[in-house]
Amino acid sequence: MEKLLGFSNGALLASTVGLLATILLAYPFASALPMAGQIVAHIGTLIFATGIKISYVARLVSLKQLGRPVH
């Protein structure tokens, strides 16, 4: 479970950074991207948001299995 906790924390960080990057690309910098780039940025926003949710649930499961407090 320690391995899952480490992976979940890393995935949570990576998903958060990816979400922030795709939000910036999809909205403030949309005029600098071609239509295909905007589509990819919007799809990436959905994918990274889902990654945050899945990695957070995996983190909670691993914390519970390890007997650590779940906040």
CORQUI-V581983 format. One record per pair of residues at least 24 apart in sequence whose ideal C-beta (glycine too) atoms are under 6 Angstrom apart, sorted by the first residue. I is the first residue (numbers start at 1). J is the second residue. Records with the same first field share a line. If there is no record, write none. Layout:
# CORQUI-V581983
I: J, J
This chain:
# CORQUI-V581983
1: 62, 65, 66
4: 62
5: 62
8: 55, 58, 59
11: 55
12: 55
15: 48, 51, 52, 55
18: 48
19: 48, 49
22: 48
